Amino acid sequence: MCGLAGILFGHAGRDEADYRQIAEIFTANLIANEARGKEAAGVALIRDDGELLVYKVSGHGAHRVQHEEYRRI
């Protein structure tokens, strides 16, 4: 069974500290959902300009969130 997590942003002004905290919470949620989806994990980000960034990796382990591609998104 898969586990899903998501964040929907409005257009509120946020500073770098806000984004850092949101990223930490999302990462913790992704790790907590690991038991629900051990085969793979992925993240998709749709920017305001419509650009789509996707990161998906197979395998088990919280180490996935340490990959540079994950950190970039």
TORKOL-4160 file (C-alpha; in steps of 0.2 Angstrom, whole numbers, padded with zeros to 4 digits, m for minus):
73
<pt num="1" X="0000" Y="0000" Z="0000"/>
<pt num="2" X="0007" Y="0017" Z="m0004"/>
<pt num="3" X="0007" Y="0032" Z="0008"/>
<pt num="4" X="0004" Y="0050" Z="0001"/>
<pt num="5" X="0009" Y="0067" Z="0008"/>
<pt num="6" X="0007" Y="0084" Z="0000"/>
<pt num="7" X="0008" Y="0102" Z="0003"/>
<pt num="8" X="m0002" Y="0115" Z="m0006"/>
<pt num="9" X="0005" Y="0133" Z="m0005"/>
<pt num="10" X="m0005" Y="0149" Z="m0007"/>
<pt num="11" X="0003" Y="0165" Z="m0012"/>
<pt num="12" X="0007" Y="0171" Z="0006"/>
<pt num="13" X="0024" Y="0178" Z="0008"/>
<pt num="14" X="0036" Y="0167" Z="0016"/>
<pt num="15" X="0054" Y="0169" Z="0021"/>
<pt num="16" X="0069" Y="0157" Z="0020"/>
<pt num="17" X="0066" Y="0151" Z="0038"/>
<pt num="18" X="0048" Y="0147" Z="0034"/>
<pt num="19" X="0052" Y="0136" Z="0018"/>
<pt num="20" X="0066" Y="0127" Z="0028"/>
<pt num="21" X="0053" Y="0123" Z="0042"/>
<pt num="22" X="0040" Y="0117" Z="0029"/>
<pt num="23" X="0054" Y="0106" Z="0020"/>
<pt num="24" X="0059" Y="0098" Z="0037"/>
<pt num="25" X="0040" Y="0094" Z="0041"/>
<pt num="26" X="0037" Y="0087" Z="0023"/>
<pt num="27" X="0053" Y="0076" Z="0025"/>
<pt num="28" X="0048" Y="0070" Z="0042"/>
<pt num="29" X="0031" Y="0065" Z="0034"/>
<pt num="30" X="0039" Y="0056" Z="0020"/>
<pt num="31" X="0050" Y="0046" Z="0031"/>
<pt num="32" X="0035" Y="0042" Z="0043"/>
<pt num="33" X="0026" Y="0036" Z="0027"/>
<pt num="34" X="0040" Y="0024" Z="0023"/>
<pt num="35" X="0032" Y="0009" Z="0030"/>
<pt num="36" X="0017" Y="0012" Z="0018"/>
<pt num="37" X="0028" Y="0012" Z="0002"/>
<pt num="38" X="0044" Y="0003" Z="0004"/>
<pt num="39" X="0047" Y="0000" Z="m0015"/>
<pt num="40" X="0049" Y="0018" Z="m0020"/>
<pt num="41" X="0047" Y="0036" Z="m0015"/>
<pt num="42" X="0044" Y="0051" Z="m0025"/>
<pt num="43" X="0042" Y="0070" Z="m0025"/>
<pt num="44" X="0034" Y="0081" Z="m0038"/>
<pt num="45" X="0034" Y="0100" Z="m0037"/>
<pt num="46" X="0024" Y="0111" Z="m0049"/>
<pt num="47" X="0031" Y="0129" Z="m0048"/>
<pt num="48" X="0020" Y="0145" Z="m0051"/>
<pt num="49" X="0027" Y="0146" Z="m0069"/>
<pt num="50" X="0021" Y="0128" Z="m0073"/>
<pt num="51" X="0038" Y="0120" Z="m0072"/>
<pt num="52" X="0037" Y="0102" Z="m0066"/>
<pt num="53" X="0051" Y="0095" Z="m0055"/>
<pt num="54" X="0051" Y="0076" Z="m0051"/>
<pt num="55" X="0062" Y="0066" Z="m0040"/>
<pt num="56" X="0058" Y="0047" Z="m0039"/>
<pt num="57" X="0069" Y="0033" Z="m0032"/>
<pt num="58" X="0067" Y="0015" Z="m0030"/>
<pt num="59" X="0071" Y="0005" Z="m0014"/>
<pt num="60" X="0069" Y="0006" Z="0005"/>
<pt num="61" X="0077" Y="0018" Z="0017"/>
<pt num="62" X="0076" Y="0035" Z="0024"/>
<pt num="63" X="0093" Y="0039" Z="0015"/>
<pt num="64" X="0082" Y="0044" Z="m0001"/>
<pt num="65" X="0080" Y="0061" Z="0007"/>
<pt num="66" X="0098" Y="0064" Z="0007"/>
<pt num="67" X="0100" Y="0063" Z="m0012"/>
<pt num="68" X="0105" Y="0079" Z="m0020"/>
<pt num="69" X="0090" Y="0078" Z="m0032"/>
<pt num="70" X="0078" Y="0077" Z="m0017"/>
<pt num="71" X="0087" Y="0092" Z="m0008"/>
<pt num="72" X="0086" Y="0102" Z="m0024"/>
<pt num="73" X="0067" Y="0100" Z="m0025"/>
